[in-house]
Amino acid sequence: MDRSANLDTEELKMTREQYILATQQNSLPRTEHPQFYPVGIYGWRKRCLYFFVLLLLVTMIVNLAMTIWILKVMNFTVDSPLVLQSDRNVTVNARNHMGQLTGQLTVGADAVEAQCKRFEVRASDSGRVLFSADEEEIVIGADRLKVTGTEGAVFGHSVETPHIRAEPSQDLKLESPTRSLVMEAPRGVQVNAAAGDLKATCRKELHLQSTEGEIFLDADTIRLGNLPVGSFSSSSSFSSSSSSPSSSAPRQTIYELCACPNGKLYLSPAGAGSTCQSSSNICLWS
């Protein structure tokens, strides 16, 4: 009994000592170094990340260099205008909100083409339309249209204008080199020379015709040159227009203007009465 009691006592002491020892270990500060676990990207992942960062940096440098080169080639500055250059052509397109093409301007080596509904050229100061063109008409709004070419302006069809005027100190010439020139107006055609002569010249015949009215010549002096001259005799016969009075006859200074039935005019020596006859040789052979 005593031996068993001693064993129990010893076991109790050992248990007590273990408890005290365990309690002391928990209360004492730890003197061991803490263990650190590395966190991050290592190995091939780290090399790939560095490669992509380097590639992005090279791309940014190349993009900046290309932008500077383009600005230098185009001569783009704050004070100078924008210059677009191309070896072939330059095309500028305009589109609406749906992406449809509404206008196009193409500058090429042979021509400048503009495709739009209406093309306008305006003055820089007032904004007035100087030139406009669409499918219906072409309007020139400038104060003066001047054509300096040696051949002038060629129109395939009619030209409507209320006034045709030459420049100061210059002549106005209407000419048809190979065909006829026609001037028509329902209410009349007026030709006026305010400070000069009016001449009408033709190679063959000049016709003045009035279908319902009359031809009125109003002037201080009316001259008809190169009219044939006939001679009057007592036998009431007329000689040829090339005949002249005989040297023995007195010089004839007064003539009578005669008209044939067909309208031809000739001169006949004036007498006491009328010396015109419709049966004269000049009227018969005209």
Beta strands, then each sheet from edge to edge (+ up, - down):
strand 1: 90-95
strand 2: 101-107
strand 3: 112-115
strand 4: 119-122
strand 5: 129-133
strand 6: 138-140
strand 7: 255-259
strand 8: 265-269
sheet 1: 1+ 2- 3+
sheet 2: 4+ 5- 6+
sheet 3: 7+ 8-
end
